[in-house]
Amino acid sequence: MSDEALAVANEDTLVVEAGSSRFVRACLRQPVDRTPVWFLRQAGRYMPEYMAVRKHHSLLDICRTPEIASEVTITAAERLGVDAAIIFADLLLPFTPMGLDFEFVAGEGPQVNTPVRSLEHVQALRTDRADELGYVAKSIEKVAKHFAGPRADGDTLGIIGFCGAPFTLASYMIEGGSSRNYIETKKLMYSDSVAWPMLMEKLVTVLVAFAKQQVEGGADVIQIFDSWAGALSVTDFREYCLPWTKELVERVKAFGVPVIYFGVDTASLLGTMRETGADVIGLDWRVPLEVGWKSVGEGCGVQGNLDPITLFAPQDVLERRVREVLDAAGGRPGHIFNLGHGIVPGTPVENVIRVVELVKEYKQR
């Protein structure tokens, strides 16, 4: 972590030194001069610079090559003018050192070659090779070095590392890829009281080590993605997901960084998600920001929550929707402007840039 953004654990409260970025201060609900803004998938398939890189490198090649991953991360942050850069990586990277092969199939997304469906499969998963993920920390080091020191506006850029949450990664392992109903995941979850907790504990072990590497590489904040948690009822989330997610959050926060916890289609889970102890809860676009924040509670920050498809809208609609989110936040400490999910392919880059400008201009109204 950079000296300017060093955070230390003080009992249950993170105390951040003066000089930290407005993004980090907002994560901890501290005063900021304006709302910080960044985007989920801000470096991705909508950006010509990224597509030019993809012509010569696969997704996994980019993730595993620090020189390329850092370049993609830096290019997006600089072109958009955002307040934080999230490292270019993939949620499933920890699978490889755990002994689980996967690949990306064109038009279908990630595919696990041998899904985890039994206690024996779970027992075979490794937890002692997390150091093989060190290339992500090296990418972060390069990004942190590039953005060291204050920018033109006097603020430093926040550096975000990330990992998947135990439930979401377990679901990918068990389903073998994306799913609509998570049948195999829930079958194992409901029926095997040995395999399920063992799998979750193994994932927590690897993810904690992975997050530590990223913090040591210079990450100011860790975002935990629980992309599929919205498939769970509140009861199931509490029984089969919350204990391990809470453990992960607590252990990552012990490294002295704030944690953002984000899921999709989670309006019914927000109050329970707050029990993880995350500093910030990400809101998707399906819940009004003021409603989501009330569900989370005032003692927690929120991130979001513009519908990513609004980025295709005419300028007057786009500007109105951005103002609605900011008005709903009301300038309260702890709001980070973002989308309610990731930028999708085909999104006009100029509209993404315009949203950043609108957020920055809002303070002046």
C-alpha positions in Angstrom: 0.0 0.0 0.0 1.3 3.5 -0.8 2.4 5.7 2.1 -0.1 8.3 1.2 -3.0 5.9 1.5 -1.8 3.8 4.4 -4.6 2.4 6.5 -4.1 0.8 9.9 -6.5 -1.3 12.0 -7.4 0.3 15.3 -9.7 -2.1 17.2 -12.8 -2.4 14.9 -12.3 1.0 13.2 -9.9 1.7 10.3 -8.1 5.0 10.7 -6.7 6.5 7.5 -3.8 9.0 7.4 -4.3 12.4 6.1 -3.4 12.5 2.4 -5.4 9.4 1.5 -7.5 9.5 -1.6 -11.0 10.8 -1.5 -12.0 7.3 -2.7 -10.5 5.7 0.4 -12.0 8.4 2.7 -15.4 7.9 1.2 -15.1 4.1 1.8 -14.7 4.9 5.5 -17.5 7.5 5.5 -15.0 10.4 6.1 -15.5 13.9 4.7 -14.7 14.4 1.0 -14.7 17.4 -1.2 -16.9 15.7 -3.7 -18.4 12.2 -4.4 -15.7 9.9 -5.8 -16.6 7.9 -9.0 -15.3 4.8 -10.7 -17.0 2.0 -12.7 -17.3 -1.8 -12.6 -15.6 -3.2 -15.6 -14.2 0.2 -16.5 -11.4 -1.5 -18.5 -13.2 -3.9 -20.8 -14.8 -4.8 -24.1 -16.4 -1.4 -24.7 -13.0 0.4 -24.9 -11.1 0.4 -28.2 -7.7 0.4 -26.4 -8.7 -2.8 -24.7 -10.0 -4.5 -27.8 -6.7 -3.6 -29.6 -4.8 -5.5 -26.8 -7.2 -8.5 -27.1 -6.3 -8.9 -30.8 -3.0 -10.2 -29.6 -3.6 -11.7 -26.2 -6.3 -13.9 -24.5 -8.1 -12.8 -21.4 -6.1 -15.0 -19.2 -2.8 -14.0 -20.9 -3.7 -10.3 -20.0 -4.5 -11.2 -16.4 -1.3 -13.2 -15.9 1.1 -10.7 -17.5 1.7 -7.8 -15.2 3.0 -5.5 -17.9 -0.3 -5.9 -19.9 -2.7 -6.0 -17.0 -1.3 -2.9 -15.6 -1.3 -1.1 -18.9 -5.0 -1.9 -19.5 -5.9 -0.8 -15.9 -4.0 2.5 -16.3 -5.3 3.3 -19.7 -8.9 3.0 -18.6 -8.5 5.0 -15.4 -6.6 7.9 -17.2 -9.0 8.1 -20.2 -12.1 8.1 -18.0 -10.7 10.4 -15.4 -12.1 8.3 -12.5 -11.0 8.4 -8.9 -10.0 4.8 -8.6 -8.4 2.1 -10.7 -9.5 -1.5 -10.3 -6.9 -4.0 -11.3 -7.6 -6.0 -14.4 -8.0 -9.6 -13.3 -10.7 -12.3 -13.2 -12.6 -13.8 -10.3 -11.7 -17.4 -11.3 -7.9 -16.9 -11.2 -7.6 -18.7 -7.8 -9.0 -21.9 -9.3 -5.7 -22.8 -11.0 -3.5 -23.0 -7.9 -6.3 -24.9 -6.2 -5.9 -27.5 -8.9 -9.1 -26.7 -10.9 -8.6 -26.1 -14.6 -10.9 -23.6 -16.4 -11.0 -21.8 -19.7 -13.0 -19.1 -21.4 -15.2 -20.4 -24.2 -16.2 -17.9 -26.9 -19.8 -16.8 -26.5 -20.3 -18.8 -23.3 -17.9 -17.4 -20.7 -15.9 -19.4 -18.2 -16.0 -23.1 -18.2 -14.6 -25.4 -15.5 -13.5 -28.6 -17.1 -14.2 -30.9 -14.1 -16.9 -29.4 -11.9 -16.6 -30.0 -8.2 -19.6 -32.3 -7.3 -18.5 -34.5 -4.4 -16.6 -34.6 -1.1 -13.7 -36.2 -2.8 -13.5 -33.4 -5.3 -13.5 -30.9 -2.5 -10.8 -32.7 -0.5 -8.6 -32.7 -3.6 -8.6 -28.9 -3.8 -5.3 -27.3 -2.8 -4.9 -24.3 -0.5 -1.1 -24.1 -0.3 -0.2 -22.6 -3.7 -1.7 -19.1 -3.4 1.7 -17.6 -4.0 1.2 -18.6 -7.7 -1.2 -15.7 -7.9 1.6 -13.2 -7.3 1.3 -11.8 -10.8 -1.8 -9.9 -9.7 0.1 -8.2 -6.9 2.9 -7.4 -9.4 0.3 -5.7 -11.7 -1.0 -3.7 -8.8 2.6 -2.6 -7.9 3.0 -1.2 -11.4 -0.3 0.6 -11.3 0.4 2.0 -7.8 3.8 3.2 -9.0 2.3 4.9 -12.1 -0.3 6.8 -10.0 2.0 7.6 -7.0 1.6 11.1 -5.8 -1.2 13.7 -6.2 -2.9 14.4 -9.5 -3.7 17.8 -11.0 -6.7 18.2 -8.6 -4.4 17.4 -5.6 -6.0 14.0 -4.9 -4.4 10.6 -5.2 -5.9 7.9 -7.2 -7.4 4.9 -5.3 -6.1 1.5 -6.2 -8.6 -1.4 -5.9 -7.8 -5.0 -5.6 -10.5 -7.7 -5.7 -11.5 -11.3 -5.3 -14.6 -13.4 -5.6 -16.7 -14.2 -2.6 -16.8 -17.8 -1.3 -20.4 -18.5 -2.4 -19.9 -17.2 -5.9 -16.7 -19.0 -6.5 -18.1 -22.2 -5.1 -21.0 -21.9 -7.5 -18.7 -21.5 -10.5 -16.8 -24.6 -9.3 -19.9 -26.7 -8.8 -21.9 -25.6 -11.8 -18.9 -25.6 -14.1 -19.8 -22.2 -15.5 -22.7 -19.7 -15.5 -26.1 -20.9 -14.3 -29.7 -19.7 -14.1 -30.9 -21.9 -11.2 -27.8 -23.1 -9.5 -29.3 -26.6 -9.1 -26.0 -28.4 -8.6 -24.7 -25.8 -6.2 -27.8 -25.9 -4.0 -27.9 -29.7 -4.1 -24.4 -29.9 -2.6 -25.1 -27.0 -0.3 -28.3 -28.6 1.1 -27.2 -32.2 1.2 -23.6 -32.4 2.2 -22.8 -31.0 5.6 -19.2 -31.9 5.3 -18.3 -31.0 1.7 -20.0 -27.6 1.7 -18.3 -26.0 4.8 -15.0 -27.6 3.7 -15.2 -26.0 0.3 -16.1 -22.6 1.8 -13.2 -22.8 4.3 -10.7 -23.7 1.6 -11.9 -20.8 -0.5 -11.5 -18.4 2.4 -8.0 -19.6 3.0 -6.9 -19.0 -0.6 -8.8 -15.7 -0.9 -7.3 -14.3 2.3 -3.8 -15.0 1.0 -4.7 -13.6 -2.4 -6.1 -10.4 -0.9 -3.0 -10.0 1.3 -0.7 -10.2 -1.7 -2.8 -7.4 -3.4 -2.6 -5.2 -0.3 1.1 -5.7 -0.1 1.3 -4.8 -3.8 -0.3 -1.4 -3.2 -4.1 -2.0 -3.1 -5.9 0.7 -1.0 -9.2 -1.2 -1.0 -10.4 -4.7 -1.6 -13.7 -5.3 -3.4 -15.3 -8.7 -2.8 -17.7 -9.8 -5.6 -20.6 -12.0 -4.7 -22.1 -11.9 -8.1 -24.5 -14.8 -7.6 -25.5 -14.2 -4.0 -28.8 -12.9 -5.2 -29.8 -16.5 -6.0 -30.2 -17.2 -2.3 -33.0 -16.6 0.0 -32.3 -14.6 3.2 -32.4 -17.8 5.2 -30.0 -19.7 2.9 -27.7 -16.7 2.6 -27.5 -16.5 6.4 -26.9 -20.3 6.8 -24.7 -21.2 3.9 -23.0 -18.0 2.9 -22.8 -15.4 5.6 -20.4 -17.1 8.1 -17.6 -17.6 5.6 -18.1 -14.2 3.9 -18.0 -12.5 7.3 -14.8 -14.4 8.0 -13.3 -13.3 4.7 -14.2 -9.7 5.3 -12.8 -9.6 8.8 -9.5 -11.2 7.8 -9.1 -8.8 4.8 -9.9 -5.8 6.9 -7.2 -6.9 9.4 -4.7 -6.0 6.6 -5.6 -2.4 7.2 -7.8 -1.7 4.1 -11.5 -1.0 3.7 -13.7 -3.7 2.1 -16.5 -3.2 -0.5 -18.9 -6.1 -0.7 -21.0 -6.2 -3.9 -23.7 -8.6 -5.2 -26.3 -8.5 -8.0 -30.1 -8.7 -7.5 -29.6 -8.5 -3.7 -32.2 -6.0 -2.6 -33.7 -8.6 -0.2 -30.3 -9.4 1.2 -28.9 -5.9 1.9 -29.5 -5.9 5.7 -27.9 -9.3 6.0 -25.0 -8.4 3.7 -24.2 -5.5 6.2 -23.6 -8.2 8.8 -20.4 -9.2 6.9 -18.8 -6.1 8.4 -17.9 -4.7 5.0 -17.3 -0.9 5.1 -19.2 -0.4 1.8 -22.1 -2.4 0.3 -22.5 -2.2 -3.5 -26.0 -1.6 -4.7 -27.3 -2.8 -8.0 -29.7 -0.6 -10.1 -32.9 -2.5 -9.1 -33.2 -0.7 -5.8 -33.4 3.0 -5.3 -30.3 4.3 -3.7 -32.1 5.8 -0.7 -34.0 2.6 -0.1 -30.9 0.5 -0.4 -29.0 2.7 2.0 -31.8 2.5 4.5 -31.7 -1.3 4.3 -27.9 -1.3 4.8 -28.0 1.2 7.6 -26.4 4.6 8.1 -23.3 3.2 9.7 -22.2 1.8 6.4 -21.2 3.3 3.1 -22.8 2.4 -0.2 -21.6 2.2 -3.8 -23.7 2.7 -6.9 -26.0 2.5 -8.5 -26.8 3.8 -12.0 -28.2 1.2 -14.4 -25.3 0.4 -16.8 -27.7 0.5 -19.8 -28.4 4.1 -19.0 -25.0 4.8 -20.6 -26.7 4.2 -23.9 -29.4 6.8 -23.3 -29.7 10.3 -24.8 -27.7 13.0 -22.9 -30.7 14.6 -21.2 -31.8 11.2 -19.8 -28.3 10.3 -18.8 -27.8 13.6 -17.0 -31.1 13.3 -15.2 -30.4 9.8 -14.0 -26.9 10.7 -12.7 -28.4 13.6 -10.8 -31.1 11.4 -9.3 -28.5 9.1 -7.8 -26.5 11.9 -6.4 -29.6 13.7 -5.1 -30.6 10.5 -3.4 -27.2 10.2 -1.7 -27.7 13.8 -0.5 -24.0 14.4 0.0 -23.9 12.1 3.0 -20.4 10.7 3.8 -19.9 7.2 2.5 -21.3 7.4 -1.0 -19.2 6.2 -4.0 -20.8 6.8 -7.4 -20.7 3.7 -9.6 -22.9 1.6 -11.8 -25.3 -1.0 -10.5 -23.2 -3.6 -12.4 -20.5 -3.7 -15.0 -20.1 -1.7 -18.2 -21.4 -3.8 -21.1 -19.8 -4.2 -24.6 -20.9 -1.5 -27.1 -21.2 1.2 -24.5 -20.2 4.6 -25.9 -17.0 5.6 -24.2 -17.9 9.3 -24.5 -21.0 8.6 -22.3 -18.9 7.0 -19.6 -16.6 10.0 -19.6 -19.6 12.3 -19.5 -20.9 10.6 -16.3 -17.5 11.2 -14.7 -17.8 14.9 -15.6 -21.3 15.1 -14.3 -20.3 13.6 -10.9 -17.4 16.1 -10.7 -19.6 19.0 -11.7 -22.4 18.1 -9.3 -20.6 19.7 -6.3 -20.6 23.0 -8.1 -24.4 23.2 -8.6 
